[in-house]
Amino acid sequence: MPSAGWLSQVLQNRAQAEVADKAQMLIQSMSSVRDYTSTHIGPLLQPQLNTSPSFIPETIPAYSATEVFQNLRKSENYREFFL
């Protein structure tokens, strides 16, 4: 029968691996959002950037990633992840 210390270590390792997996998925997701904004949204809004006196934050890849990240933080599945 496994000892309590060993079982605790196994559970701790499993929890750390799960957090690391979620963090990696978040990083990859934000990178994908930035890439999408750069390759698809920026070119679509470029004509407006040239003629509009107003700043258009949606053309900035980091802005899009930040907005998606903020929405994700509101998700029930990730709420505890960001504490």
PyMOL CGO cylinders between C-alpha atoms (Angstrom):
from pymol import cmd
from pymol.cgo import CYLINDER

trace = [
    CYLINDER, 0.00, 0.00, 0.00, 1.42, 3.43, -0.96, 0.3, 1, 1, 1, 1, 1, 1,
    CYLINDER, 1.42, 3.43, -0.96, 2.40, 5.81, 1.77, 0.3, 1, 1, 1, 1, 1, 1,
    CYLINDER, 2.40, 5.81, 1.77, 0.61, 9.13, 2.28, 0.3, 1, 1, 1, 1, 1, 1,
    CYLINDER, 0.61, 9.13, 2.28, 3.77, 11.08, 1.40, 0.3, 1, 1, 1, 1, 1, 1,
    CYLINDER, 3.77, 11.08, 1.40, 4.20, 9.26, -1.89, 0.3, 1, 1, 1, 1, 1, 1,
    CYLINDER, 4.20, 9.26, -1.89, 0.54, 9.71, -2.82, 0.3, 1, 1, 1, 1, 1, 1,
    CYLINDER, 0.54, 9.71, -2.82, 0.70, 13.39, -1.93, 0.3, 1, 1, 1, 1, 1, 1,
    CYLINDER, 0.70, 13.39, -1.93, 3.75, 13.84, -4.20, 0.3, 1, 1, 1, 1, 1, 1,
    CYLINDER, 3.75, 13.84, -4.20, 2.02, 12.05, -7.08, 0.3, 1, 1, 1, 1, 1, 1,
    CYLINDER, 2.02, 12.05, -7.08, -1.05, 14.29, -6.73, 0.3, 1, 1, 1, 1, 1, 1,
    CYLINDER, -1.05, 14.29, -6.73, 1.15, 17.40, -6.48, 0.3, 1, 1, 1, 1, 1, 1,
    CYLINDER, 1.15, 17.40, -6.48, 3.05, 16.42, -9.64, 0.3, 1, 1, 1, 1, 1, 1,
    CYLINDER, 3.05, 16.42, -9.64, -0.19, 15.77, -11.49, 0.3, 1, 1, 1, 1, 1, 1,
    CYLINDER, -0.19, 15.77, -11.49, -1.62, 19.16, -10.45, 0.3, 1, 1, 1, 1, 1, 1,
    CYLINDER, -1.62, 19.16, -10.45, 1.57, 20.95, -11.53, 0.3, 1, 1, 1, 1, 1, 1,
    CYLINDER, 1.57, 20.95, -11.53, 1.49, 19.20, -14.90, 0.3, 1, 1, 1, 1, 1, 1,
    CYLINDER, 1.49, 19.20, -14.90, -2.14, 20.21, -15.41, 0.3, 1, 1, 1, 1, 1, 1,
    CYLINDER, -2.14, 20.21, -15.41, -1.40, 23.86, -14.63, 0.3, 1, 1, 1, 1, 1, 1,
    CYLINDER, -1.40, 23.86, -14.63, 1.62, 23.80, -16.95, 0.3, 1, 1, 1, 1, 1, 1,
    CYLINDER, 1.62, 23.80, -16.95, -0.51, 22.31, -19.75, 0.3, 1, 1, 1, 1, 1, 1,
    CYLINDER, -0.51, 22.31, -19.75, -3.17, 25.00, -19.32, 0.3, 1, 1, 1, 1, 1, 1,
    CYLINDER, -3.17, 25.00, -19.32, -0.53, 27.73, -19.27, 0.3, 1, 1, 1, 1, 1, 1,
    CYLINDER, -0.53, 27.73, -19.27, 1.04, 26.40, -22.46, 0.3, 1, 1, 1, 1, 1, 1,
    CYLINDER, 1.04, 26.40, -22.46, -2.37, 26.28, -24.13, 0.3, 1, 1, 1, 1, 1, 1,
    CYLINDER, -2.37, 26.28, -24.13, -3.02, 29.89, -23.10, 0.3, 1, 1, 1, 1, 1, 1,
    CYLINDER, -3.02, 29.89, -23.10, 0.33, 31.01, -24.49, 0.3, 1, 1, 1, 1, 1, 1,
    CYLINDER, 0.33, 31.01, -24.49, -0.30, 29.24, -27.78, 0.3, 1, 1, 1, 1, 1, 1,
    CYLINDER, -0.30, 29.24, -27.78, -3.84, 30.63, -27.98, 0.3, 1, 1, 1, 1, 1, 1,
    CYLINDER, -3.84, 30.63, -27.98, -2.68, 34.21, -27.43, 0.3, 1, 1, 1, 1, 1, 1,
    CYLINDER, -2.68, 34.21, -27.43, 0.05, 33.75, -30.02, 0.3, 1, 1, 1, 1, 1, 1,
    CYLINDER, 0.05, 33.75, -30.02, -2.53, 32.45, -32.49, 0.3, 1, 1, 1, 1, 1, 1,
    CYLINDER, -2.53, 32.45, -32.49, -4.78, 35.45, -31.85, 0.3, 1, 1, 1, 1, 1, 1,
    CYLINDER, -4.78, 35.45, -31.85, -1.87, 37.82, -32.45, 0.3, 1, 1, 1, 1, 1, 1,
    CYLINDER, -1.87, 37.82, -32.45, -0.95, 36.00, -35.67, 0.3, 1, 1, 1, 1, 1, 1,
    CYLINDER, -0.95, 36.00, -35.67, -4.55, 36.06, -36.87, 0.3, 1, 1, 1, 1, 1, 1,
    CYLINDER, -4.55, 36.06, -36.87, -4.84, 39.78, -36.16, 0.3, 1, 1, 1, 1, 1, 1,
    CYLINDER, -4.84, 39.78, -36.16, -1.61, 40.48, -38.01, 0.3, 1, 1, 1, 1, 1, 1,
    CYLINDER, -1.61, 40.48, -38.01, -2.48, 38.45, -41.09, 0.3, 1, 1, 1, 1, 1, 1,
    CYLINDER, -2.48, 38.45, -41.09, -6.25, 38.98, -41.36, 0.3, 1, 1, 1, 1, 1, 1,
    CYLINDER, -6.25, 38.98, -41.36, -7.60, 41.89, -39.33, 0.3, 1, 1, 1, 1, 1, 1,
    CYLINDER, -7.60, 41.89, -39.33, -4.76, 44.36, -39.88, 0.3, 1, 1, 1, 1, 1, 1,
    CYLINDER, -4.76, 44.36, -39.88, -4.93, 44.15, -43.68, 0.3, 1, 1, 1, 1, 1, 1,
    CYLINDER, -4.93, 44.15, -43.68, -8.73, 44.52, -43.63, 0.3, 1, 1, 1, 1, 1, 1,
    CYLINDER, -8.73, 44.52, -43.63, -8.55, 47.66, -41.52, 0.3, 1, 1, 1, 1, 1, 1,
    CYLINDER, -8.55, 47.66, -41.52, -5.50, 49.16, -43.23, 0.3, 1, 1, 1, 1, 1, 1,
    CYLINDER, -5.50, 49.16, -43.23, -7.57, 51.41, -45.55, 0.3, 1, 1, 1, 1, 1, 1,
    CYLINDER, -7.57, 51.41, -45.55, -9.35, 52.87, -42.51, 0.3, 1, 1, 1, 1, 1, 1,
    CYLINDER, -9.35, 52.87, -42.51, -6.03, 53.43, -40.75, 0.3, 1, 1, 1, 1, 1, 1,
    CYLINDER, -6.03, 53.43, -40.75, -4.85, 55.50, -43.68, 0.3, 1, 1, 1, 1, 1, 1,
    CYLINDER, -4.85, 55.50, -43.68, -7.92, 57.75, -43.71, 0.3, 1, 1, 1, 1, 1, 1,
    CYLINDER, -7.92, 57.75, -43.71, -9.27, 57.77, -40.15, 0.3, 1, 1, 1, 1, 1, 1,
    CYLINDER, -9.27, 57.77, -40.15, -8.02, 60.33, -37.66, 0.3, 1, 1, 1, 1, 1, 1,
    CYLINDER, -8.02, 60.33, -37.66, -8.94, 57.91, -34.85, 0.3, 1, 1, 1, 1, 1, 1,
    CYLINDER, -8.94, 57.91, -34.85, -6.74, 55.18, -33.50, 0.3, 1, 1, 1, 1, 1, 1,
    CYLINDER, -6.74, 55.18, -33.50, -8.13, 51.68, -34.23, 0.3, 1, 1, 1, 1, 1, 1,
    CYLINDER, -8.13, 51.68, -34.23, -6.92, 49.38, -31.44, 0.3, 1, 1, 1, 1, 1, 1,
    CYLINDER, -6.92, 49.38, -31.44, -8.19, 46.24, -33.19, 0.3, 1, 1, 1, 1, 1, 1,
    CYLINDER, -8.19, 46.24, -33.19, -5.31, 46.56, -35.66, 0.3, 1, 1, 1, 1, 1, 1,
    CYLINDER, -5.31, 46.56, -35.66, -2.77, 45.94, -32.90, 0.3, 1, 1, 1, 1, 1, 1,
    CYLINDER, -2.77, 45.94, -32.90, -2.14, 42.20, -32.41, 0.3, 1, 1, 1, 1, 1, 1,
    CYLINDER, -2.14, 42.20, -32.41, -1.42, 42.58, -28.69, 0.3, 1, 1, 1, 1, 1, 1,
    CYLINDER, -1.42, 42.58, -28.69, -4.74, 44.40, -28.20, 0.3, 1, 1, 1, 1, 1, 1,
    CYLINDER, -4.74, 44.40, -28.20, -6.67, 41.48, -29.69, 0.3, 1, 1, 1, 1, 1, 1,
    CYLINDER, -6.67, 41.48, -29.69, -4.78, 38.97, -27.59, 0.3, 1, 1, 1, 1, 1, 1,
    CYLINDER, -4.78, 38.97, -27.59, -5.38, 41.03, -24.45, 0.3, 1, 1, 1, 1, 1, 1,
    CYLINDER, -5.38, 41.03, -24.45, -9.12, 41.26, -25.15, 0.3, 1, 1, 1, 1, 1, 1,
    CYLINDER, -9.12, 41.26, -25.15, -9.37, 37.49, -25.71, 0.3, 1, 1, 1, 1, 1, 1,
    CYLINDER, -9.37, 37.49, -25.71, -7.33, 36.89, -22.56, 0.3, 1, 1, 1, 1, 1, 1,
    CYLINDER, -7.33, 36.89, -22.56, -9.66, 39.13, -20.52, 0.3, 1, 1, 1, 1, 1, 1,
    CYLINDER, -9.66, 39.13, -20.52, -12.69, 37.24, -21.82, 0.3, 1, 1, 1, 1, 1, 1,
    CYLINDER, -12.69, 37.24, -21.82, -11.04, 33.95, -20.99, 0.3, 1, 1, 1, 1, 1, 1,
    CYLINDER, -11.04, 33.95, -20.99, -10.41, 35.12, -17.43, 0.3, 1, 1, 1, 1, 1, 1,
    CYLINDER, -10.41, 35.12, -17.43, -14.18, 35.46, -17.03, 0.3, 1, 1, 1, 1, 1, 1,
    CYLINDER, -14.18, 35.46, -17.03, -14.70, 31.83, -18.00, 0.3, 1, 1, 1, 1, 1, 1,
    CYLINDER, -14.70, 31.83, -18.00, -15.73, 29.50, -15.20, 0.3, 1, 1, 1, 1, 1, 1,
    CYLINDER, -15.73, 29.50, -15.20, -13.08, 26.97, -16.29, 0.3, 1, 1, 1, 1, 1, 1,
    CYLINDER, -13.08, 26.97, -16.29, -10.22, 29.44, -15.94, 0.3, 1, 1, 1, 1, 1, 1,
    CYLINDER, -10.22, 29.44, -15.94, -11.37, 31.72, -13.12, 0.3, 1, 1, 1, 1, 1, 1,
    CYLINDER, -11.37, 31.72, -13.12, -9.25, 29.93, -10.47, 0.3, 1, 1, 1, 1, 1, 1,
    CYLINDER, -9.25, 29.93, -10.47, -6.28, 29.69, -12.82, 0.3, 1, 1, 1, 1, 1, 1,
    CYLINDER, -6.28, 29.69, -12.82, -5.72, 33.45, -12.70, 0.3, 1, 1, 1, 1, 1, 1,
    CYLINDER, -5.72, 33.45, -12.70, -5.91, 33.96, -8.93, 0.3, 1, 1, 1, 1, 1, 1,
]
cmd.load_cgo(trace, "trace")
